[in-house]
Amino acid sequence: MKKSAEKSDSDMQTEYDFSRGVRGKYARRYAQGTNVVVLDPDVVRVFPNAEAVNSS
């Protein structure tokens, strides 16, 4: 049994409208990176918030 429509390699569909899109809108922010720090649970118990860290 043949499929009626072949799935293309691209996930893009024809109804997407990028005519009002802005190229590179978030590029500068993305290039700056992030400052996410993941703490172990025992460290969180000693320093539960920023004030506790800064007062030590």
Secondary structure, 3 states (H helix, E strand, C coil): CCCCCCCCCCCCCCCCCCCCCCCCCCHHHHHHCCCCCCCCHHHHHHCCCHHHHHHC
